[in-house]
Amino acid sequence: MVLEIRISNFFSIKDEIVLDLRAANINTQKAKRLKNNVFEFNKTKVLKTVAIYGANASGKSNIINAIRFCNAMIFQSHLHNENTIFNFKPFKFQGYKNKPSKYFIRFISGGIEYEYAFSLTQNQIVTESLFYYPQGRIKKIFIRDERLGTTKKEKYSFGSVIRRPMDVAENTSDKTLYISRASQMDRDIAKEIFNYFNTVFVLGYFHNRSVEFLFNNHKDLLLQALKIADSDIVDVKIKKEKRTGKNVSFDLTTNQASIVDMEHEHLKITTFHRSAPNTPFDFETEESDGTKKLFYAMLTIIDIIKNNKVLLVDEIGESLHTSIVEYILALFNESKNAQLIFTTHNTKLLDLNKLRKDQIYFTDKNSMGATELYSLYDFNDFRDTMDAEKAYLQGRFDAVPFIEPVETFNELFHE
């Protein structure tokens, strides 16, 4: 589970923004009726779902992209070489492109709370640290600061958790996160962290990756979920088949390239519908975008909820009806402790009979073009008996576009 995420200097994000999934102390009648929207860990109440609203270009997707980039760094950075340039952009103004970008996450894995952080430029890791709370008190696992000297002993300090920590440090370049290299070198606590970011904190809906495995394990649940969501699909079959495609082959002995036919495995999905249960439909070419999105969403969500994972989704309502999105939120809010972080423009979800004030976040850009993130809970004068959707559309929380009257635009045609 995720407790807190802090990000600064990524894309349109300039100063630190905080996404806090620890529930606020709300004791209203509505909040009490939404008791299933939170769960408890070590006497801390944690939110199961968080929605992020904002105008186009306000930075909602940049928050998602920054989290995805930073999490992917953890399970990919051991593959980087000396020529690697990290695939993100720092904030472009006020000299921030020359400052480190920073990521901090507080999370739970294996029943233990961790705090992990790193900073980096586009060319190198600058700092990195990992702490944990094995018995309710914070303990250092390691701290790294590449600015402290030229030797590994000057740059690193360690607690007593990782075996032979300097062996890992000696094999960690400034393009690689220490936790990533330590996991590759079979250090136990590093493998725990690596596994959390690689398999527990899921960065989007599954498509080809893991689909066959998940389908074989959750087919009955998937069909039931599709039926409840008003899909008329009554059966799905998946099989691997060989397909031939064109590939470029390069002969190092002759330095010549050629195009050759090569076989590759393809996952063929076939659906069957209530009106004609014996007639096969090719999933990729004959199903609608909404049906395909629903299939992958439900397959992912079943795995997330059954295994109490975390799911990150940008634009959750894309190609999905409002009722389907509400159904997805209800699945998470009825789960044990699965979590969903998502962005949306769907104002029908701004209903304080369905979401608590602390589950609703907004993004807006300030006068410098930097993304700011804040919660509906921050508006102390807004009671949860009020109409949040109406207030949002009226601009009470900012985070909505300012649109000129149509007449202003039409005047351009008649100049």
N, C-alpha and C positions, 0 to 999 in steps of 0.2 A: 504493500500500500504506500501511497504518497502522502506526506504530511505538508510539505512546503517546497516551492520552487522559487528561486530568485535568479533573475537574468539581467545583465546590463551590457550595452554596447554591441548588440546584434541587430543588423538590418536597421529598421526604423526605431529600435529601442535604444535610447541614449542612457539615461540614468536608471538605476535599479528599479525593476518592477517586481512585485511579490504576488504570487498565486498561492494563497493559503487554504489548504483543505482541512484544517482543523476548525471544527464548528465553533461559531460564536455562541455566547451565552444568551440565547433567546428563549424567553419563557412565556410567550404569548400563546393563546389558545390555538391559533393556526399552526404555530411551530410544534406544539405538542401533538397535534393531529398528524404532523409529518414526521413522527418519531422514527419511521422506517427509512427516512432519507439519510440517517446517520447511523454509525456503529461506534462501538467503544473499544479502544485499545489502551490498556494501562491507565484507565480513568480519564483518557483523553477522547473526546467525541470527534469523530472524523466524518467528513462529507462523502457521500457515495457518488454524487454527480455535481459537476460545475459547468455552467453555461457562460460563454463569453460573447457578448454583443458588441456591436460597433458599426459605424458607417464603413462603406467601401474605402479601402486605402487607409484605414485608421490603425492598422497593425495587428489585427486579430490573427491573420495567417502567419505573420512574422513571429508571433509568440509560439505558435505551433511549430513553425519551421526551426526556430532556435532550439526548442526542446528536442525535436527530432535530430537535429545536427549534433547536439551535445551528447545525447544518449548513444547515437551511432558511433561517435568518437570512441566511446568506452569499449565497444566490441569490435571496432575496426582498426583502431590506431596502430596496433602491432603490425599491420600490413604496410604502413607508410614507409617510404624511402626518403632519402635526403633531398629529393627534388619536389616533394609533396608541398602543395599550397592548399591550405584548408579551405573547404568549399563554403565560405560564408563571407558576408560583407559587414564590417563594423559601421557604426553611425558615421555619416559622411561629413558632418559639419563640426565646427568649433574644435578642430584638432583631434576629434575622437578616433579618426582612422589610424592614428599613431598610438592609441592607448590599448591596453589589453581588454579583451572581452571576457566576461565572467559568468560562471554558471555555478549555482549552489542547489543541492537537493537534499531534503531530509526525508527519509523513507524507512520502511520496515521490511526486513527480509529475514525469514526464519525466526520470527518472533522477536528480533532484536532491532533497535533503532540505530540508524547510521546517519552521519552527516558527511557528504562527499562534495568536494568543490574543486574546480580548476579554472585557470585563466589562460588565455592564449592570444597571440596575434595570428595573422594569416600564415605566418611562417614558422612559428614554434610555440611549444608549451612554455608558459612562464612560471606558473605555480600549480600546485596540486596538493590536496590534503584529504585524509580520511580519518574520522573519529567514530566511535560507537559507544553504546550504553549497555554493556553486558549485564550489569546488575543495578541499573538505574542511575549510575554515575558515569560521566563522560570519561573516555580513555582514548589516548592518541594511538592510532595505528601507524600513520606516517605523515610527515610534512615535507614538501619539496618546494624549493625556490631556486630557480635557475639563475637568479641575479646575485646570489650570495657568494659566488666564487667560481673557481675553475675546476675543482675536483668534486667527485660525487659525495665525499664526506662533508664538504662544505655546503653542498646543495640539499642534502637529505638529512632528516632525523627520524628515528623510528621508536615505536613502543616495543613491546615484547611479543607481538602477535604473529608476525610473519617470519617464517624460517629463512635463515640466511638472506636477509633483506638486501644486503649490499651486492650479492650476486645478481639480483634482479636489476638493481640500479646501474650496475656496470653494463648491463645489456639493454638499457633504456635510453634511446636517443631523445633529442629535444623535439622530435616529431611524434613521439609516442607517449601516451599516458602510462604512468607506472602501473596502475591497476590492470591495464590491458596486458602489459608484458608479464606481470606477476601471475596472472591467470594462465597465460600461455606456458609459463614455467612451473605450473602445477602447484601454486601456493593456495592453500585451502580457502582462506578468507577472501582472497582475490577472486577465486572461482565462484564463491557465493555472490559477490557483487557483480561479476561478469554475467552470471546466469540471470540475475535479477533484471539487468538491462537488456539482455538478449532474448529472454523468454517471458518475463513477467510484465514488464512495462512495454506494452505493444503499441507501435507507432502508427497504426492504421489498420484498416480492414485487410485480412488475408485475401490474396488472389490465387496465384498458382502455388505459392509457397505453403506447404502444409495442408492444402485443401483436401487431397486424397486421404491423408491420415485422419484429419478431423472429421471428414464425411463418414469414413468407415466406423469411427467411434461414436458419432453423434447423429446418425441418419434419422432415427426415429424422432429424436428431439427436434431436429431441423424441420422435418415434415410437419410436425405438430405446430412449431412456431410459425411456419409459413401459412398454415391453415388458419391459425388464430389471427394472423395479420391480413386475412382476407385474400390470400393468393389461391388460385384454383389449381395449383400444382399438387398432384396426388402422389407422384413418385419421381425419383431422380436416380439415374444410374451414371456411374463414373468409371471410365476405364482408360488405361494408357494405350496409346497406339503409336506406331512408327509413322513418321512423315518425312518426306524428302524435301530438302531445301538447298539453296545455293549458298556456299561458303567460300571464302577466300583462303587459299592454301599458299604458304610461302616456303620455298625450298631454299634453305640456308646455304646449300652447296653450290647452287647455281645463281642465287640471288634473283630468282624469278618467281613471280606470283601467278597463280592460275585460279580459275573459278571451278569448283568441283561440286558435284551433288553429294550431299551427306545426309544420313538419316539422323533424326533426333526424336526424342520421346515427346508426345503431346498428350495432354489430359483432355479427353473428350467427355463432355457432360451432355447427357440427354435427359430431357424432362418429359413428363406425361401429365395431361390435364384432365380435369374432372369430366368435361364434356365428351372427350374421346380418349379414354384411358389406355387404349392400345396403339395410339398414334404417337410416334416419337417426334419430339421437337429438338432441333439442334440449339443448344443453349446459347452459343455465341452469335449465331446469325438470325435466329427466329424468336428470341425472347427480347422484351423491351429493356431499355436501359434501367428503368425502375425495378424490373424483376431481377435483373442481374445484380444491381446494387443491393436489393433486399436479400438475395441469396448469400452473397459474400458477407453482408453485414450480420445476418443471423448466424451464419456458420462461425464467424469470429466471436460474436457476442456469447454464444453458447459456451465456447471454450473459455472466454474471459470469466463468465459468471460461475461456471462449474469449478474453476480453479482459482477464483478470487484474485484475478489479475487486474491490471490497469490498462485502459484503452484511451488513446488519443485520437480524436477525429476532427478534421477541419471541414466545416460546412456540412453538418450532420443531415441537414434537410435536402441535400442535393439529390434530385430524382426520387425523393420519397415523400409520400403524403404526410401531412401534419399528424394524422391519427397514428401512422406507423412510427413516427418519431416519438410521439407520446407513449406508445407501446414500448419502445426501446428504453425510454427513461424509467417507465414503470418496472421493467425487468431488472434494471440496475438497483432501483430503490427498494425492491423486494429481495435483493440478493443478500448474502451473508456479509461480505465486505469487498465485493468487486467495486471498481471505480471507473467513472467515465468523465473525461475532460473534453469539452467540445466547443466549437464556435458555431454560430448560427445567426441568421437574419429572421428566423421564425418568431414573430412577436406573440403568437398564440401560446408559446411556452412561458411567456412572462406572466405567469399566473401564480399568485402567492397561496393558492390552494393546492399547488402541485410542487412548487419549489420554495424553499426558504430564502430569505433575503440574502444570507451569506452564500447561497449557491449561485447567485447571479452576479456576474462581473461585466464591466464595460471597458471598452478601449476608446480613446480619443487622442487626437494629435494636438499638442500645444502650439504656441506661436513659433517655436523653432522647428516644427515638423517632427517632433519626437513623440513616440507612442507613450501614453500613460495608461495605467491599468488600475481600476478601482472597483469596489464592490457596492452593491445596493445597500448593504449593511452600513456603509460609511455615511449614508444619508440619514442622520439621526431623526430628522423631522418627518421622514416618510414612514408612515405606519403600515403594517401589513394588512390593514383593513381597506387600504386605498387600492386603486386600479393601477397596477404597475405597467401594464401594456399601454394604457392611455397616456400615462405620465411620460413614458419613454418616447412615444410617438410625438408628443408635444414638446420634446426636447428638454424635459426637466432634468435629465441626467446627462445632458449633452450627448455624445456618442451617436448622434444621428446626422445625416448630411443636411447642409443648408442648400436648398434648391430654389433658384430664382423662379419667379412666376413664368408660366408658359409664354405670356405676352412678350416678355423680355427677349426670349429666344426667337419668337416669330418675327420680331422687328428686324432681325438680321437678314431675313429673306426679302425685306422691302426697302432696304437702304439704297 
